[in-house]
């Protein structure tokens, strides 16, 4: 049950953030203010909902007894880096763009998406996993 909730939360929350954040720089170049406001709102709302992903993930890991496994610790670290990047770089820069300032978003957004892709691969491959699943 916990694993299902973790995966559903990741799909429902993280998916929209990565897509909306990826679209934001191109839309900013076009200067489509209503679309920018919508994309920023999607990022903020789904980032907030995304807090459920690590909560369910940690509960799942605890129930499986894998909290100390290297692949999980790496995933946790990458998730923290992605969250900090989103909260302290991407969302503030999006807000600056909405205020009329130019801000580089391509690289931070690309790194954010690469971090999530890496976490997904680690969650699927689970090197050193002892669960047998």
C-alpha positions in Angstrom: 0.0 0.0 0.0 2.7 2.5 1.0 4.7 1.7 -2.2 1.6 2.3 -4.3 1.0 5.7 -2.6 4.6 6.6 -3.0 4.5 5.9 -6.8 1.2 7.6 -7.3 2.3 10.7 -5.4 5.5 10.8 -7.5 3.5 10.5 -10.8 0.8 12.9 -9.8 3.0 15.6 -8.1 6.5 15.4 -9.6 5.4 14.8 -13.2 3.5 18.1 -13.6 6.3 20.1 -11.9 9.0 18.7 -14.2 6.9 19.3 -17.3 5.7 22.8 -16.3 9.2 23.8 -15.2 10.6 22.5 -18.5 8.1 24.5 -20.5 8.6 27.7 -18.6 11.8 28.9 -20.3 10.5 28.5 -23.9 7.2 30.2 -23.0 9.2 33.0 -21.3 11.1 33.6 -24.6 7.7 33.9 -26.3 6.5 36.4 -23.7 3.2 34.7 -23.1 2.3 36.1 -19.7 -0.9 34.2 -19.0 0.8 30.9 -19.8 3.8 31.8 -17.6 1.5 32.5 -14.7 -0.2 29.2 -15.2 3.0 27.2 -15.5 4.4 28.9 -12.3 1.2 28.1 -10.5 1.4 24.5 -11.5 5.0 24.4 -10.3 4.1 25.9 -6.9 1.0 23.8 -6.3 2.5 20.5 -7.3 5.8 21.2 -5.5 3.7 21.6 -2.4 1.8 18.3 -3.1 5.2 16.7 -3.9 6.1 16.7 -0.2 4.0 13.6 0.0 6.5 11.7 -2.2 9.4 11.5 0.3 7.0 11.0 3.1 5.5 7.9 1.5 8.9 6.9 0.3 10.5 7.0 3.7 7.6 5.0 5.1 7.9 2.5 2.4 11.7 2.2 2.8 11.2 1.8 6.6 8.6 -1.0 6.1 11.0 -2.8 3.7 14.0 -2.4 5.9 16.1 -0.6 3.3 16.6 2.8 5.0 20.4 2.2 5.2 20.9 1.0 1.6 23.3 3.0 -0.6 20.8 3.4 -3.5 18.2 4.8 -1.1 20.5 7.2 0.6 21.7 8.4 -2.8 18.1 8.8 -3.9 17.3 10.8 -0.7 20.3 13.0 -1.3 19.4 13.7 -4.9 15.8 14.4 -3.9 17.0 16.9 -1.4 19.2 18.6 -4.0 16.2 18.7 -6.5 13.9 20.1 -3.8 16.4 22.8 -2.9 17.0 23.6 -6.5 13.3 23.9 -7.1 12.6 26.0 -4.0 15.6 28.3 -4.0 16.4 28.7 -7.6 13.7 27.7 -10.1 10.6 29.0 -8.4 12.2 32.4 -7.4 13.5 32.8 -10.9 10.1 32.0 -12.4 8.7 34.7 -10.1 11.3 37.1 -11.3 10.4 36.4 -14.9 6.7 37.1 -14.0 7.8 40.4 -12.6 9.5 41.4 -15.8 13.1 40.4 -15.0 15.1 38.1 -17.2 16.4 35.0 -15.4 18.2 32.0 -16.7 16.0 29.0 -16.1 17.2 26.5 -18.8 20.1 25.0 -17.0 18.6 24.8 -13.5 15.5 23.2 -14.9 17.5 20.7 -16.9 19.5 19.8 -13.8 16.3 19.5 -11.8 14.9 17.1 -14.4 18.1 15.1 -14.6 18.1 14.7 -10.8 14.5 13.3 -10.9 15.4 11.0 -13.8 18.3 9.7 -11.8 16.1 9.1 -8.8 13.6 7.2 -10.9 16.3 5.0 -12.3 17.6 4.3 -8.8 14.1 3.5 -7.6 13.6 1.0 -10.4 17.1 -0.6 -10.5 17.8 -0.5 -6.8 21.4 -1.5 -6.9 22.2 -3.7 -3.9 18.5 -4.2 -3.0 17.8 -7.0 -0.7 14.0 -7.0 -1.1 14.1 -9.5 -4.0 11.3 -7.5 -5.6 
